[in-house]
Amino acid sequence: MINLANAITLGRLVAVPVIVWMLVAGRHDAAFWLFVIAGISDGVDGFLAKRCGMETALGRYLDPLADKALLVSIYGTLGLQGHLPSWLVILVISRDVLIVGAVLLSSAVEHPVEIRPTLVSKANTVAQIMLAVWILAHFAFDFSPLADNVTGVLMWSVAVTTAVSWYRYLVIWLDDMAGMER
């Protein structure tokens, strides 16, 4: 069950509290680099799983869990520190909470639903990572000439893709649950 792809994913999951601790301690430079490594590891473990035959049942659950833990923790911490607006943090976190809740509810009523990433959800993940990297880099390397313009564009990209992704998953889940009634 534990192969190289899953070990990398576990490493990303273990990195989450370390990154949060670095942010709380004001070590934005270290948090930036560890977050970048965690982001790269997401691509590496996915590549190994799909292209090198390392897909496992554990990995199918562990990878999205690691992604959600990383992004929710980073957005929550950056929001609490005042680096991201509350409305955006609430939107990002509530989307993931609602997705997890829908999966749990479906399982509870003995109609498990398989949530597969959609194109917009993949774009949303990229936008969320880009914004987090940008904010972390802004504080790690103390730059700001274009920061407000770039930050605004990235924030609205995250907001729009999060809202569309949330809606798309809701429609998929409702359709699946309606099929249960038939």
ABEGO torsion letter per residue (X at the ends): XBBAAAAAAAAAAAAAAAAAAAAAAGBAAAAAAAAAAAAAAAAAAAAAAAAAGABBAAAAAAAAAAAAAAAAAAAAAAAAAGABBAAAAAAAAAAAAAAAAAAAAAAAAGBBBBBBBBAAAAAAAAAAAAAAAAAAAAAAAGBAAAAAAAAAAAAAAAAAAAAAAAAAAAAAAAAAAAAAAX
